[in-house]
């Protein structure tokens, strides 16, 4: 067959390589900062832009979408061209994809530290950025589909299947979960409320892990591990089962994040059952990866790339075994809201995503620069520092999580809580958080070794921007094979459009069955007559609570356990959240639950507590929020917010916008008067007044008056 000559584009690979390294270091540094802020609250520095509540989403977004996101595109752009034996369909679209993605990251970083957030975990970015994400995703998807169309390889390799599933599913997740009504240039409210919002959000959140942190990296594993080991994938048939079983089952499992919550039992059970079933395809993939190294294990002793890959795949296996175990109700009862969850996600993030990315970088960068790795010894140092870092990180967090779970539930022989003060538990685990920070430091030191090593490697070589290649055309291959017909999966692998459609069907079945009943069956959310919409002052106070990221440390979900009811009050009901856009249940209790906070303390307590938490709770690690006492309340957008809320079902009367400010002032003046009695002078238009109103409202709708 006649060979066609063409060139691979390595410039786009280099761009994503640089972005991966840059954002990785940034994400790790922010992570270390917030890890240190817990045992050392003074590191919040008393400013809004460096407070834990705002930096925590910055850390998660930087690691997930900046570091891992750029890492997956780095691996993709190198891999796709070679697997399809063609250049990207459009260099221009590839560059728009790169610069657009970086623009999104910068916009995310700026808005999050400014407190501009939707309050939905891993989906905090406001509506203008959501639109940017959608457009850039379409650019990437269009280029990917067209590249497959002009390929010189008849069959799509397994690595590409996982990127097809990523393309389709992330689009569905992002668009569905980001349905919101704009209430200003950088403010929106989720169209879903309370329990419905929680279910959609954790369908998204769980599958963001599945289809952003997992499936693309499995695609990379199937390409780079065989390349590094110089061995074929262990089992083609196992890869087929792994792919289809994984994408079909994963999408159902989101509700396991909501066990013992106010969501219906059927949804919780669905999440648990499918989570347990997920072990099979997950471990099938892990074994397929590890067994690919058969006959090459002796090289693992000396090759740092293979070392990183082995630990990465092992971490994947550990995380995907632990996840289903945490979805069992008896385990979840102890682990939820504790540091156990933090340990679990960091096994995946540091081990699976981090080490897989490092291995790819060490393998790929020398090749695109036409040279050898600058220092294998330095790469080995990185490997061992990173491995120690993971151990120093996750072991204290497992210990901390189990300690929290046990202490929160412990009763004395007389039948009362043994540790009724939340701080008692918190202070016990502070040494473990300090050890965790040591692990984070080691991880960063290792990453800096990598930066030096890759920089020296790049300096020693020269970018092969246009890499020469040749292959027969697809038409020539088809003609050479004559009348040969493929059946079953081999047939599907040669048809990108049909493959994409079938992938979409696989993930839509679970998405529809898991979510739609919550919107069409009224009995799923029993309403409570005494639950009313937030007053204008409480609504603005809730927005401040959301802006400061209070939900990152405080839950608003009392589970139906005796220990929680004794500690916090009546367990939470689904009908209490019907006007919550978005829901603010939280996923971690660094501080106590606030569901029944309303009326628990006088207004003056909240005022002093926000100014200096330790003055009201000696030993508290909560950062201070002095700016709330002095900053003026922004009520210019109140009309728009009332109108937006009404449009998504909150029953504010028509025309209420016009008198909402008057009602706000009346309620604010009452709080000011209460504070005056306690010797505190302030005015009605300070942010602390609105936040106090919101906190005093929490959980009071069903309290006996």
N, C-alpha and C positions, 0 to 999 in steps of 0.2 A: 504493500500500500504506500501511496505517496504521502510523505510527511509534510505537514504544514508547520511553518516556523512562526513563533509568537513569543511574547515576553510577559513575564510576571511582574507586577507592580509591587516593589518592596518599599516604596516611599510611604504608602499608607500604613504598612506594617510598622515602620519606624515611628511614625507619628503616635500610633496607639501604644507602642512600647514605651515611649517617653512619658506619655500621659499616665500609663499604668504605674510606672515607678514614682512619678511625682505625687499622684493622688494617693498612692499607697502610703507613702511616708506621712503625708498630711493626715490621712485617716487614722493611722496608728498613733500619731502624736496627740490628736484630739482625744482619742480613746484613752491614752495614758493620762491626759489631763483630767478627764471626768472620773477616771478610776481613783486618782489622788484626791479629788474634791470630796469624796465620801468620807475618808478618815480625816482629811484636812480641809474643813469647810472654808477656811480663810482664803483658799485658792480660787474661790468664786470671785474674789476681789471687789465685791460689793457693787459691781456694775451689771446692768441688764445683759450686756453682750457676752459676758463670760460666765453667766450663771449656768448651773448644771442643767436646768430645764431647757435651755436653748441649745447648749452644746451637745446634749445627748443625741437629739435627732440629727445634728450636723455630723456626728461621728458615724451613726448608722448609715446615713445617706452617702457619706464620703466613702465608706468601706464597700457598701453594697453596689451603689450605682457608679461611683467614680473609679475605685480600685478594681473591683471584680468586673464591673461593666466594661471598662477599657481593656481589662485582661482578656475577657471573652472575645471582644472584637479584634484584639491583637492576634489571638490564636486563630480566629475565624478567617481573617483576611489572608493570612499565610496559607492556611489549610485549604480553603475553598478553591483557590486558584489551581492548586496542585492536584486536588482530588478530581476536579472537573476538567483539568488540562486546558485551561483557558484563562485569560485575563478577566478582571472584573468587567462587567458589562459597561460600566461608566465610571471613569476616574473622577469625573466631576461630582457625581452623586456620592462616591466614596468620601471625597473631601468635604462635601456638605454634611455628610453623616458625622465625620470626625469633629469639625468645628462646631456644628450644631450641638453635638453631645457635650463638648467642653463648655459651650455657652450655657447650657442647661445646668451643668455642675456649678459654674460660677454664680449663676442666678440663684440656685438653691442655697449655696453657702451664704450669700448676702442676705437673702430673705429670712433664712432660719435664724441667724444671729440677731436680726431685727425683730424677731418674734412674729413674723408673718407665716402662719401655719394653719393647715386645716385641722390639725389635732388627730389625724388618722395615722396610726403607726405605719411607717415605711411608705406612706402616701401623704406626707405632710405638705407637699408643695402646692401652692395656690393655683387657681385656674389658668392664669396666663402661661405658667410653666407647664401645666398639664397639657395645654394645647401644643406647646413647643415639643413636648415629648412625643405626642401623637404624630406630629408632622415628621419629626426626625425618624421615628420608627417606620413610618411609611416609606421614607427615602431609602432606609436600609433594606426594607422588605422588597421594594420594587427592584433595587439593584441585585438583590440575592436571587429573586425569581428569574429575572432576565439573564443573569449569569448562568443559571441552571439551563435555561433555554438554549444558550449558544455553546453548550459544553461539547467536549470531544471525548467524553467518557459515557458509555451507554447507561451504566447503572450508578445510582447514587449510593455512595458508601455510607455505612452506619453513622459515622460522625455527622454527616449532613442531615440525617433524619432528625437528630436531636435539635439541630438548629431550626429545622422547619417547625417542630413542635414549639420551640421557644418563640419564634416569630408570631405564630398564630395565637398562642395562649396568652402571652404577655399583652398583646393587643386587646384581647377580649377582657382580661382582668383589669387593665388600666382604664379602659373606656367605661366599663360597668361600675367600677368602684369610684371613679372620679365624677360621677354624675352629681353636679352641684349647681346651686343657684347663686349667681353673683350678687353680692350686696355692696360692691365697690370695686375699685381697680385692683385691690389685692386682698379682697375679703369675700368668702363664699360660705355657704352652708350646705352640707350634704343633703341631697333630696331624700335620703333614707333617715329614719329616726329610730333611736333606741335599739330594741332587739333586732329589728330588721337591719339597721346599720351595722350592728355588731356581727351579724351573720355574714353580710356581704363583705365587711372589712376583713374578717378572718378567713373567708374564702379567698379573698385577694392576698392577705398577708401570708397565709400558709403556702399558697401557690406562687407567690413571689419567690419564696425560698425554693419551691420545687422547679419553677420554670425560668428563674433568673440565676439562681445560685447553683442549681443542680443539673438540669438538662443540658445547657450549653457546655458545662464543664465535663459532663459525660461524653458529649460529642468530642471535646478536646482530648479526653482520656483515650477514646478509641482511635484517635489519630496519632497523638504524640507518644503514648506508651509503646506501641509497636515500633514506631520510628526509633525511639531511644534504645529499645531493647534489640532492635533489628530482628524482630520476630513477628509473625502474623498474629492477628487476634485469635485467642484460644478457640472460640466457638462462634461461628456465624449464626447457627440456629439459636444459640443462647442469646445472642445480641438482638435477634428478632423478638423473642419472648420478652427480653428485658425492656425493649423500647415500648412495645404496645401495652404490656401489662402496667408499666410504670406510668405512662401518660394517662391511661384510662383510670387507674386507681387513685393516683395522687390528688386529682381534682375534687374528690369527695371528702377528703380528710380534714378540711378546715375547721369544722365545728369542734374538733377535739381541743381547740384553744378555749372553749367556752363551757367546759364541764362544770356542773353544779351552779351554773349561772341561771339567769332568767330565761334563757332560750328553751324551747320545747324539748322534751326528752327524746322525741324521735330524731331530732337533729343531732343531739349529743351522741346518741347511740350509733347513728349513721357515721359520724366522724370516728368513733372508736373502732367500729368494725372494719372500715376501710383502712384505717391506720395500721391495724394489726396485719391485714392482708398485704400491706405495702412491703413488709419484711421480705417476702419472696422475690419480687423483681429487684428490689434494692440490693439484696445480697447476691442475686444472680449476676447483676452488673459488677459488683465488687469482685466476685470470684472470677468473672470473665477477664477483669483487668489484671488481677494478681496472677492468674494462670497463664496470662500472655507472657509472663516472665519465665515460664518453664524453660529450662536449659540456659537461662541467662542470670540465674541467681548469684553465681559467683561474681558477676560484674557489679552487683549491688554494693559489694564491699568497697569498691573504689570509685564508682561513678556517682558523683553527687546528684546528677539529674535523676537517675533511677532511685536514689535514696529519697529524694523529695517526692517522687511519684508513689513509692511504696507507702510512705507515711500518709500521703494525701488519700490514697485509696483506702487504707486502713481506717483513717479518720472518718471517711465516708461511711464505711461499714459500721463503725461504732455509733455514729450519729443516727444512721438510719435504723439501727436496732433500738437505740435508746428512745427515739421519737415515738415509736409505737408503744413502748413500755410506759412512757409518760402519758399516753392517751388512755391508759387503763384507769378507771375511776379511783380505785384504791390507791394507786401511786400518785395520781394527779391531786388527790385530796391533800397530800402532804407537800407535793413539789410546787404546786401553782402559787404564783405571787412571790416565790423565793428565788434565791441566787442559784438554785439548781438549774433553772431555765437558762440563766446567764452562762453557766458552765456548758450546758448542752449546745447552745447556739455557737459558742466559741470553739468547741471541738470541730464543728463544721466550718466556721469562718477562718480560724487560724490554721487548722489542719488541712481540711479538704480544699477550700478555695485558695488560701494563702500558699500552701506548699505546692499545689498543682500549678499555680501561676509562677512561682519561683522556678520550678522545674522547667516549665515551658520557656521562660526567659533565658535560663542558662543554656538550653538546647538551641533556641532560635536565634538569639542575637549574634553569636559567632557566625552563623550561616549567612545571615543577610549582610554581614560585614566582611565575609570572605576570609575569616581568620579563625584562630583558636581562642578558647576562653583564656582570659588573662591569667587567672590563678585558680587552679582546682583546689588548692589548699584553702584559699579564702572561701570558696564555695562550701567546702566541708565545714569550715568554722561556722558559716552561716547556718548550715544544716543543723549542727549540734546545738548552737545557741537557740535556734528556733524550736527545736524539739524540747530542750529544757524549758524554754519560755512557755510552751503549751502546758507542760506539766505543772510549772509554778503558777500558771493561771487557773487551770481547770480544777486541780485537786482542792485548793482552798475554797473555790466557789461551790464545789459539791459539798464539802464539809460545812460551809456556811449555810447552804440551802437546807440541808438536812437539820442543822441546828435550829434554824428559823422555824421550820415546819414543826419540829417536836416541841420547841418552847412555846409557840403560839397555842398549841393544843393541850398543853400540860395542865392538869387539875390537881389540887391538893386532895388528901383523903377526906377533907371536909366538903369537897365538891365545889370549890371556888378556883378561879384561875390562879395558877401558881406564879405567873409572871403577867399581872394585869397591866403594868406600865409597858407600853410598846418599846420604850427606850432600853429596858432591861435586855431585851433580845438584841437590839441594835448594837449596844456597847459590847456585847459578848463577841460579835463577829468582826469588830474593827481590825484586830490583828490579821485576820484572814484577808481582809481587803488590802492591807498593806503588803502582804505576800503576793497577792494578785498583781499589785502594781510593779513588783519586782519582775514578775513574768512578762508584763507589758514592756518593761524597759529592755529586757533581754531580746524580746522580739524586734524592737526598734533597732537595737545595736546590730542584730543580724541583718536587718534590712539595709542598714547603712553600709555594711560590708558588701552587700550585693550591689548597691549603687556604685561604690568604688570599683568593684570588679567589672561591672558591665560598662562603666565609663572608660576604664582602661582598655577593655576589649574593643569597644567602638573606636577608640583613638588609635589602636594598633592596626585596625583594618580600614577598609573604605566601603561605604555603602554600595551594594550592588543594586542600584536603583531599578535597572531594567534587566531582569534575569532571563537569559535566553533559554528557550525550551522548544520542543517540537513533538508533534503527535499527529497521527492520521485523523482526518475529519470524522465526525460521527457518521455522516452519510457513507463514507468509504467503509467504515467498520460494519455498518448494517448490511451493505451490499456484499461484503466479504463473508458474512455469516449466512448469506443466502436465505433459505426458507426457515431457518431455525426459529422456533417460537418458544418464548418463555411463558411459564405459568406461575400462578401463585404470587409469592412475595417478589420473586425475580421480575415478574411482569410489572408489579407496582413500582419497584425501584427504578424502572426506566421511564416513569411518567410522573414528573414533578408536580403537575397540577392535581392529578388524581391523588397523589400521596398527601399533598397539602390538605385537600378537601377531606380525606379520610381521617387525617389527624385532627382536623377541626371537629368532625363528628364525634370522635373519641372523647374529646375534652368537653364538648357541649352537653353530652348526655348527663354527666354528673353535675355539671354546673346548673342545668335547668332543674333537675330533680331535687337538688340540694337547696336551691334558693327560691324558686317560684312559689311553692306552697306557703312560704312566710308572707307572701303578698296577696294571695287569693283566698286563704282560709282564715277567717276573722278570729276563730277561737284560739289561734296561736298566740294572740296578744290580748288577753282579757283587759278591758279598760277599767279604770277606777274613777268614779265620779268626782272625787275630791281633788284629783290631780288637775291643776290649772297651768296655763302658759306662764312663763317667767314674766315678771314685771319689766318695764323698760330698764330700770336700774339694775335688776338682777341679770337681764340679758347682756348688758354691757359688762357687768362684773364677770359673767361667765366667759365672755370674750377675753378678758384680762387673764383669767385663770388659764385659759387655753393658750394665750400668747406666751405666758411665762412657763408653759410646759409643766404645770403642777401635776398633770396626769401621768408624767413619767415616774413619779415616786408615790403618788397616792391613788389608790383604787377607789371606785364608787360602785362596788358590787359586794354585798354581804352574802356569802354563801350559806346555805341552810345547815350549818354545823353548829352544835351547841357552843363550841369554843368561840365562834365568830359572833353568834347572837349575844353571848354573854359579854363579849368585849366591845362590840360596836352597836348592837341593837337589832331590831326586827330585820329578818332577812329580806333581800331585795325582791320586788315584784316586777314582772314585765310591764305592767300598766303604768309604773312610775316614770318610765323613760319615754313616753310617747311624744313628748315635745323636745327631746334632746337631739339636736342636729349640730354636731355629730354626737354619738354616745361617747362617754368619757369613763369607761369602766377601768381602763389601765390594765397593765399586764404584770406589774411588779410593785411590791410594797417595800420601798425603802423607808417610807413613812406610813402611818396608820391609814386605814380606810376612812373616807370622809362622807360616806353615804348618809349617815345620820348626824352630820356635824351641826346642822341647824339647831340653834337654841341651846347648844351644849355649853357654850361660854358666852359671856357678855360681849358687846361690841368692842369695848375697850381692850379686852383680851386679844381679839384679832388684830386690832390696831398695833398694840405693842408687840405682838408675836411676829407680825410681818416686818416690823422695824428691826427687831432683834430677837429671834426665836429663843435663844438660850435664856432670855430674861423671863420668859413664861414657862419654858421647859428646860431646866438646867441639864446640861449635857447634850442638848439637841445638836444634830449635825446639819440641820436645815439651814441653807444660806439665808442671809437677810435680804430684804427687798425695800430698802429705804426710799427708792425713787417713787414707790407707790404712794408715799405720804405727801410728796411734793408735786408730782406730775399732775397736770390738769386732765380731767376726764374728757375724752373726745366724744362729744355727743352730736357732732355735726352729721354723722352718718346714721343717726338713730332712725330717721324716717325710712331710709333705704333698707335698713335691717328689719324693721317691722314689716315692711311691704314684702321683702324677700321671704321672711318666715311665713307670712300668710299664704304666699303662693305655693308653699310646699306643705300646707295643711295645718299650720298652727292657727287656731281660731281667734285671731285678733279681729275685732269688729272693723268693718269698712270705715275708713276715715280716721282710725285710731292714731295714725301717724301724727295728726295735727295736734292732738292733746297729750301725746306720749311724754313729751318733755315736761309738761306741767305735773303729770303723775310722778315722773322721775324726781323732780325737785321736792315734792311733798315727802316721798319716802326717804330721800337723802337727808332732808332737814331733820327727820325723826332720829336718824342715826347720829347726826351731828349733835343733837340735843342729848342723846344718851352718852356720847363721848364727853360732852361738856360737864355732865354730872360727875364723870370720873376724872375730871380735871384736865381733859385733853381738848385743846382748841384747834379747830380746823374748819374748813368750809365745805359746802355740799358738792362742789365740783372737783374734788380730788379723787384719784383712781382708787384709793384705799376704801372710800365710801362704797363704791360700786362692788368691789370685791367682797367687802364685808356683807353687803346685802345678799350677794349670791351664796356665800358660805352659810349665812344664817337661814337661807331657804332650803338648803340641801336636806332632803329626806323628811321634810316637815309635812308634806301633803297627806301622809297617812298617819301622822302622829295624833294621839288623842289630845284635844285642846284643853 
